[in-house]
Amino acid sequence: MKTYKNLYAKVWEWQNLYLAYSKARRGKRSRHPVAAFEYDQEENLIRLQKELQAQTYQPGAYHSFYIHEPKRRLISAAPFRDRVVHHALCNIIEPIFERSFVFDSYANRQGKGSHKAIDRAQQYARNYKYVLQLDVRQFFPSIDHQILRQILQRKLADSQLLGLIDLILDSGVGVLAEQYQMHYFPGDDLFAVTRPRGLPIGNLTSQFWANCYLNPLDHFVKRDLKCTAYVRYVDDLLLFAEEKETLWQWQQAVIKKMAELRLTIHPGAHPRPVTEGFPFLGFTVYPTHRRLKRRKGIYFQRKLKKQLSLYRAGEIEAKKLNASIQGWINHVRYGDTWGLRRAVLKHVVL
């Protein structure tokens, strides 16, 4: 396997650092931390560049908060200057790993995304009788730093770059500790509980490293199990086959492979006929059509009602309300939702 050296200097090159800054601020320029950094952007970037060059850079503390859609999650936001560093790092190393990712991994990759993942899943549903849906239990809190570092080190042979990666990893230790329920694997001793683990949900690096972490599993499914119909979006996996028995066998093999990554799946997974439909990324997917999950429609109706009240009270502008509505329409139009859209939006008058 080819390894890459002399990468660290590329991270703090001015052109890369400014590109990283531009990416990090995109769509967030009105937020106070971004505006404060932008007020003296040249000086702030020069300071950051000098810290990286001298290897004196230290990440700041995370700001954590909960979201409740699609389910309750702890989101941990790094300070803006750290997000610039995350983008600068990913600009350099992401192309190296992207070449090794399987085609049917769809999360956080350029030219992919949730809608293409749904399209692919429905394509497979039209060609196979059964589907096995697997969901990794406590995925981001479970990611083991030692294993992740070993995966990254197979391609990255730059000690300074790996040092920066360690800094970012160490800054997230404990952030998701309360979200992780200890699971002991064969061979573990009592000290296994102290293993550094967890990637903060919200970091660009976390999203990218999640793909790196599950890449060995992707190749195992495609190469060793010879599953030709496979879709993964973050920690949601779909395997398709003509026979139930094949999927039962693959399930046991995947569970065993995941244990090598110190991961487990949610219990109760089993093969099902594709004609029954299967939930995936907010939709229920059938071979011939797809429907928005009911709770997704209810959630947006509640959100829209609240936003309309704020708009009528003059607390938000029509532009913000319209952007929210258009964003929802652009998502749900990928399902058979014409009637739902009419029902939800019929009383909206701006």
Number of C-alpha atoms within 10 A of each C-alpha: 4 8 12 13 12 12 18 20 11 16 25 23 14 14 12 18 23 19 14 22 24 14 15 22 19 10 9 12 15 11 10 10 14 19 15 14 18 16 10 10 15 12 12 15 20 15 13 21 19 14 14 20 16 9 13 9 17 14 18 13 14 16 11 15 10 11 10 8 10 11 8 9 14 18 18 20 17 22 15 18 18 21 22 23 27 23 24 25 24 17 17 14 19 16 10 16 16 15 9 12 18 16 13 19 21 23 21 16 14 8 8 15 14 18 15 15 20 23 14 16 25 20 15 23 24 13 14 18 18 22 27 23 21 23 18 18 17 18 19 21 21 24 22 18 19 12 15 18 17 12 17 18 15 12 16 21 16 15 14 17 21 17 13 21 17 13 14 21 21 16 18 23 17 16 21 22 15 9 15 16 12 10 12 13 13 8 6 10 9 7 7 13 13 7 11 18 25 25 29 26 20 15 20 19 21 20 18 19 21 19 24 20 20 21 18 18 18 24 16 16 20 17 11 11 14 12 18 14 20 23 23 24 21 20 17 17 17 18 24 27 23 13 14 18 11 16 22 14 11 19 20 11 15 18 15 14 17 17 14 13 18 17 19 22 19 10 10 7 13 14 21 17 19 21 16 11 20 21 14 20 15 19 20 18 25 20 19 11 12 21 19 22 17 11 12 14 18 12 12 15 14 10 12 18 12 11 20 18 12 14 17 12 10 10 11 14 13 15 10 12 17 12 11 15 15 11 11 14 15 9 13 21 13 17 18 14 16 11 8 14 15 10 10 14 13 9 8 10 6 10
